[in-house]
Amino acid sequence: MAPTVDKVAARILGQALRRVSYDENAIEDLLGEDAWETALEDVPAHDRRLPQSPVGTVIRLFFLELPVSLDDAKQALGGSGVEALERTGLAEIGADASPRSRIVPVDKLLLASDRLSTSPADDPPNYVSTYTPTARLCDLLTPRPQAERTLDVGTGNGVHALLAAAHSRRVVATDVNPRALEFTELNAALSGLQNVECRLGSLYEPVDGEHFDLITCNAPFVVSPERRWAYRDGSFDGDELSERMVREAAAHLRDGGFATLVVSWLAHDASTPDERAAGWVEGSGCDAWILPIAEATPLEHAERWNAHLGGDPAAYGEALDRWMSYLEELDARVVTEGAVILHRRPGANTTRIDEVDEDELEAADAQIQRAFATRAQLDGADTLDARLAPADALRVETQVRQGRTIGARVVLEEGTWPVLEVSGRAAEVVAALDGRRTLRELSAPPEAVVLCRELLELGALELVDA
């Protein structure tokens, strides 16, 4: 389908959807928390769970992608809402209202995209996907300070641009796919936003010479021999697209600015899987936090990104051979997918690498801002005479047997959920931190000082001014 960028109609439709409370809570209340993992084969069962009500009708139409009667559509959206639906091209209106797109609520946004695929192998090159697991990853790992100017590169359906619009004066969204920008403009209007500007072009070309306070990017980072889909396959060899995304983000950041980039990198040696990503940020003028999410062998990588061919053994086998041959030519032993977070500042920059469990990940905004603020404050300084305070979500857990501490760990119960196994004495020092006494005053042993430095860099502790 070709969406029609009718902003007036999109605003009317957005208002109609909000009137019936079409949001994440409604979907989870009626279909369960696992509804977001719904596959097309689950739709008949979900359909029978929904009530005959306005919100039930809207969920059927836009979340389950089922046709509904015109009378039910008008009862849910009103005559003006149905007319707006037709004017935007997001549904076909006849005796029934039949969806031509998927519309899902994400936070306070409404996001239209192409429909879920019955056969992903047949998706057109300019397919615009819905809110995906990698989009969620980028969302959760984005710091959200108030920003004057934000850039979203490879915007797709516009989700990261629109999320940033809530805390930015102006947002620029770029994409090489014109249909993606059409959906982004529609989605801005659906969500009642007017501070998003769309620009056509590859990566950072549309913003040459410009600088931003925040950059987000969930561009087509997959290391692939394909050049098939704009949303997945970049037009560069190996991990070159990811490298350009990272290096050019650093060059487009203002001092104090942040960037969150979902990327992929290769390793020629399995014992140093993150060496290339670390090299991309050297000399960038930024502190960096590299977060590997998933490491895969060439075969595992090929399996993941060709799973849609599983019903056709011949095509699946041919794709696996082609992808593995391509990765062998690149001398790739490991393919890693993850995120690189940057904070531009003057001084001696640092880089951390921490593995993250995607299943444990929660919104990490506050943690990320604390972690980078601490790096800037420390900048090589000693921590012995610093006054430290724990983040609200920091927990110290001890295991006691017959009056003796036999084990302890420190957990930040938010963001990336780091867990550190520590000694009993080190745990006691962390538990005693209150923002008033220094580590020296607490007679902290060396292992506790090292631990506190680690917790500062992880955003689990913060420095308190004397």
N, C-alpha and C positions, 0 to 999 in steps of 0.2 A: 504494500500500500504506500501511497505517497501522502504524508501528512500535509495538511494545509495550515500554514502559519497564520491563523486568524486569532489574534491575541484577545480581541473582545470576546469572541466565542469561547476561547479557552478559559478566560476569567469567569465567565458565566458558568461553564461546566465545573470548574474548580469550586465555586461557591455552592453549587448544587450537591457535589460530592461531600463537602464538609457539613452541609446541613443534615445529611443522613448519617453523619459520624463514620464515614468510611476512613478508618485509620487502622494502625497496627493492632491496637487493643481489640477492635471489633473482630478482626480476622482470627486472632488467637483465642478470643472468647468462644467463637462459634466453631472454629475448625481445629483448635489446639495449637500449642506452641510449635509443633513440627510441621505446621501447614506450609511454612516457608520453604521446606524441602519437597514440596508437592511435585510429583511427577505426573505426566499426563494420564498414566494408568490409574492414579488415585482420584481423578476428578469425579467419576460416577459416585464413589462413596461420599466424597465431600459434598457433592450436590445434595445428597439425601440428608446431610446433617444441617443444612441451612433452613431457617424458617422462611415462610412466605411473608416477607416484610421488605420495606424499602432498602435497608442495609443488606438483607439477604439477596435481593435482586442485584444490587450493585456488585457484591462479592461474586455472584455467579457470572455476571457480565464481564468484569474486568480482571478478577483474580483467577477464576476458573476458566475464563474465556469461553463461556457458553452463551448461546443466543437466549434472549428472554422475550416475552411477548411485548408488543408495543405498549399495551395498556399498563403492564407492570413497569416498564421503563418510564412512562410518563408519571405513574404514581410515585416512583422513587425520585426522579430527577425534575419533574415538572415539564411542561411543554417547552419552555425556553431552554431547559437543560438538554432535552432530546434534540431540539433544533441545533444547539451548540455542538452536540456530539456529531451531528451530520456535517455541519459546516467545517469542523476540523478534520474530517475524514477518519476519525478514530473508530467509527462504527458505521455499518450500513443500515439504513433505516428503511423498513418496508412493513410487512405484517409483523415482523419481529425486529428487534434491535440485535444485530449480529456484530460481535467485536471484530475489528480489523487491527486492533493493537491490544497490548496489555497495559494496564494502569495499576500501579501499586503505590501504597503509602509508605514512605520512609521518613521517620521522624515526623516533621510537620509538612513534608513535601508530598506532592503527587507527581509520579513519574510515569510518563507514557513511553513505550518502546515497541519494538516489533513483538509479535506473539511468540510464545514458547514454541520450539521446533518439534514437529512430529518426526522429522528426519533432518537432523543438523547438517548432514552431508549435502543437503540440497539448499541450504541457506544461501542467499545471494551475497556477493562480495561486500555490499554496503549495508549488511544486516546490522541493526542497532539492538544490542542486548539489554536485558532488564538489569536490576540490581543484583549483581553476581557476588560470589564469595570473595573475589579479589576486590570488588568495589567496597564490600564491607570492611575488608582488611585496611584499605586506604582510609576509609572513613574513621575507623577506630584509632588509627595511628596518626591522625592529623591533629596537631596542636591548634587551638582556636583562640588566639589573642585577637583583640580588636585590631583590624587592619585597614589601612587606607586603600591599598590596591592588592588584589589577589589574582593569581593566574591559575587556570586549570588547563593542563595540556592533554590533548587527546580526550576530550570531554565526554564522548559517547552520548548517553542520554542526558548528560549535564548534571548528574547527581552531586559531584564534588563542587562544581561551581555554585550550585544552588544551596548546598549546605553552608558554603563559605559566605554566601550573600547575607546570611543572618548576622555576621560579625565583621563585614567588610563594607566600606563605602562604595567601592566599585569592584566588579569582577569581570575579567576577560576570560572567555572560554574559546579554545582553539580546537580544530579537528580538520583532518584531511578529507573527511566524509561529509558531503553536503547534507545528507539525510540526518546525520547525527546532530548537526547544528539546527536543522528544522525541528527535531524533537526537543532539543535544548530550549529553543525559543518558546515552543509550545509549553514545555514544562515549567518555565519561569512564569508564564502567564497563568497556567493551572494553579501554581503555588502562590500567586499573588505577589510576585517579585518583579521589580522594575530596574534593578541595578546590575543586570548581567548583559554584557556585550559579547556577541559571537563573531569570531573571525575565522575565515577559511584558510587553511594552510597546514604544512607539516611541522610538527613539533613547535620549536620556538621561532620559526620564520615570521609568523604574523606579528611578533612583538620584538623584533630586532631593535636593540638599543634601549629597550625599556627595562625598568626594575620594579620589583614587587616586594611586599611585606610577607606574603605567603604564596607558595607554589605547591600545587598538588598535581599528581600525574599517575594515572592508571592506564597508560597507553599500551599498545600491542607489544608486550615484552617477550612473548613466547619464543624461545629459540627453536626455529622450525625451518625446514627446507621449503615450506609452502609460501606462497604469496597470494593466498586465497581470500582471507577475510580481513577487512580493515580493522575490526575490533580485536583480532588475535595475532595476526602475522605481520610483523614489521617488514619494511622493505630493505632491511640491512642484514648483513651476514652475522651469524653467531649472536653474541650478546652486544654487538656494536650499538644497536638502538638504545639499550639500557645504559651503556656507557655515555652516550651523548645526552640522554635524559639527565643523568647525574651531573656531569661536568657543566652542561649549559645551565642547569638550574642554579648551581653555585654562582655562575657569572651573571645571572639575572636577579639575584637577591640583593635587597638593600641591607645595610648593616642592621643587625638585630632581627632580620627576617628568617623565616623557617621554610623548609621544603619537605614534603613527604612524597616519596617516589616508590611505587611498587614496580620492582624490576626483577631481572633474572641475570645470573652470571655463571660462567663456566670455570672449571678448574682442570688443569692438566695433571695435577697431583692430588689424589684423594686425601692426603694428609694435611693439605693446606687449602681447604675448599673455598675460603673467603678472601684469598690473597688478591684476586683481581678487583673485587669490589673495594677493598681497602686502598688499592692503588688509585682508583678513580677519584678519591677524595683528598689525596695528598696534595698539598699546596693550593687547596681550593679556597682558603680563607674562611673555612667553616669548621666548626666542631661537627663530628659525624657520629651517628649511631646506626650501625649496620645490624639488621635483625633478620637472620636466616629463618625462614618458616618451614621450608620443605627441601630436603636434599634428595636427589634421585640419581640412580645410574642411568646411562643412556637408554637402556631398555625400559626401565620404569618410567622415564620421562616420555618416551614414545607411547607407551601403554596409556598413560594418563590422557594425553592430548588426542588420542585416536580412539578412545573408548566408544565414541558414537558409531564406529564401524563394526562393533562387536557382532552384529547380526549378519555380517557378510564376511565369512572367514577368509576368503580370497583377497578381498580388498583390505581387510585388517592386516593380514600377513604382509601384503605388499607395502602398506604404509609403514609398518614396523621396520621392515628391511630398509626402506628408503630413509627413514628418520635416523636409524642407527648408523647407516653408511654416512649420512651427512655429519653426524656428531663425531664419527671416527675421523673424518677428514679434518675436523676442527681440533682433533686430539683432545676431545673432552672426556674426562673420566667421571666428573660429577657435574650435574646441573642443579643449581640452587635457585629457588624462588623466594623472595622476601621483600624487605623494604629497606630503603636508605633514608634516614632523616637527617637533615642539615640545619645548622643554626649559624648564620654568618656573623662573625665578630672579629675585631682586631685582637692581636695577641697570639700566644702560642696555642694553636689548635690541637685538639685531641680526637681520637677515634676509639670507640668501643664496639665490640662485637658480642651480641648476646642472642642465643637461640630463643625463639618464642614458640609456645604451643598455641596454635591458632584456636583450638577448642577452649582454652582458658582465657583468651584475650577479651578484654572489655575496653570501653572508651578510655584512652590513655592521655588525653589532653593535659590534665593537671600534672600527671607524672612526668610527661615529656618537658613541660615548661619548667618544672622544678629542677629536673636533671640538668638541663642546659643552663639555667640560671646559676646553678651551683658550680658548674664547670667554669663559667665566666668569672665567678667570685673567687674561686680557688686559684685558678691560673698558676698552678705550681706551688701554692702556699701550703704550709704545714697545717694539719688539722688539730694538733694537740691543744692549741690555745683557742680553738674555735668553740663557740656555743652552738650546740646542735639541738634541733627539735625534730621529733618524729612526725611523719605524715599521719593524718588521721587514720588511714587504713593500714598502718604498720602494726603487725602483731608479732610478739615474741612468745614462742611456744617451748616449753621445757618438758622433758620426760624424767620423772623422778621415781626411783625405786629405793625403798627402805631409807628414805631421807636423803638420798644422794641423787644429784642430777646426773643422769647417764646419757643424755642427749638433748640437743636443743636446735631450734631452727628459727630463722627470721623470715617472715612472709609479708609482702606488700599485697594486700587483698584488693587490688584495683589494677587497671591498666594491663601491663604485660604479666602480672602476677609472678614476679621473681621470688624464688625460694632459695635460701642459703642455709646450708647445714653448718652450725657453728658450735664452739665449745660452750660449756656452761658459764664460764667466767665472761666470755665475750657477750653472751646473751644477757647477763646481769648488767653489764655496762650499757648496752643498748636500751634495756628496760628502764635504766635510771636517767636517761637523757630527758631533760625538761626545758631546754632553752636557756637555762640560767648557769649551770655549772659546765666547765670545760672538761675535755677528756683528761687533761692533766690533773684537774681538781678531783676527778673521779678515780685517779690512780689507774687509768686504763692500761692494761698490758699491751705490748706491741700488736698482738693478734687482734685485739679489739680496735686499735687505731686503724689497722688495715681494713677491718670489716666496716668501720664507719665511713672510711673513704669510699669503699665500694658502694655502700648504701646511699651516699651522697650522689654518686655518679648515676645510680639507678633511679634517682628521684624518690627514694624512700625516706630520706632525711633532708632537712634544709638548714641552711646557716641562719643564725639569728644575730642581728646587729647587737654589739655590746651596748 
